C-alpha cells in the first residue's frame, strides 16, 4: 500500500512540476494537450533513464 501511495505522490508531483515549469493553464484545451505531451515525454524519459542506469549497473564488474 505504501508503494502505491508513493507512486501516486511521485506522479502527481511530476505533473505539478511539468505544469509549473511550462506555465500551462489546464483549463485551456490546447494547453492541456501540450501538458499531456510534455507529461508523457517526462514519464517515458523516466523509463529510458532507468533502463540506462540498470544497463550500467549490470555491466559493472561486481567481483572482488
C-alpha positions as CSV (number, residue, x, y, z in Angstrom):
1,X,0.0,0.0,0.0
2,X,2.9,2.4,0.8
3,X,4.4,1.7,-2.6
4,X,1.1,2.7,-4.4
5,X,0.8,5.9,-2.3
6,X,4.5,6.7,-3.1
7,X,3.9,6.2,-6.9
8,X,0.7,8.4,-6.8
9,X,2.5,11.2,-5.0
10,X,5.5,10.9,-7.3
11,X,3.4,11.1,-10.4
12,X,1.3,14.0,-9.1
13,X,4.5,15.9,-8.1
14,X,5.8,15.3,-11.6
15,X,2.6,16.6,-13.1
16,X,2.8,19.7,-10.9
17,X,6.4,20.3,-11.9
18,X,5.6,20.0,-15.6
19,X,2.7,22.4,-15.2
20,X,4.7,25.0,-13.2
21,X,7.9,24.8,-15.4
22,X,5.9,25.3,-18.6
23,X,3.3,27.7,-17.2
24,X,0.4,25.6,-18.5
25,X,-3.2,26.6,-17.8
26,X,-5.0,23.3,-17.7
27,X,-8.4,25.0,-18.3
28,X,-7.4,25.7,-21.9
29,X,-7.8,22.6,-24.0
30,X,-4.9,23.5,-26.3
31,X,-2.6,23.9,-23.3
32,X,-4.0,20.7,-21.7
33,X,-2.9,18.8,-24.8
34,X,0.5,20.4,-24.6
35,X,0.7,19.4,-21.0
36,X,-0.2,15.8,-21.8
37,X,2.5,15.6,-24.4
38,X,5.1,17.1,-22.0
39,X,3.9,14.8,-19.2
40,X,4.1,11.7,-21.3
41,X,7.5,12.7,-22.5
42,X,8.7,13.2,-18.9
43,X,7.1,9.9,-17.9
44,X,8.7,7.9,-20.7
45,X,12.1,9.6,-20.1
46,X,12.0,8.1,-16.6
47,X,11.8,4.6,-18.2
48,X,14.7,5.4,-20.6
49,X,16.8,6.7,-17.7
50,X,16.0,3.6,-15.6
51,X,17.0,1.4,-18.5
52,X,20.3,3.2,-18.9
53,X,21.1,3.1,-15.2
54,X,20.2,-0.6,-15.0
55,X,22.3,-1.4,-18.0
56,X,25.3,0.4,-16.5
57,X,24.9,-1.4,-13.2
58,X,24.7,-4.8,-14.9
59,X,27.8,-4.1,-16.9
60,X,29.9,-3.2,-13.9
61,X,32.4,-5.7,-12.5
62,X,31.0,-6.7,-9.2
63,X,33.5,-9.4,-8.4
64,X,36.2,-8.7,-5.7
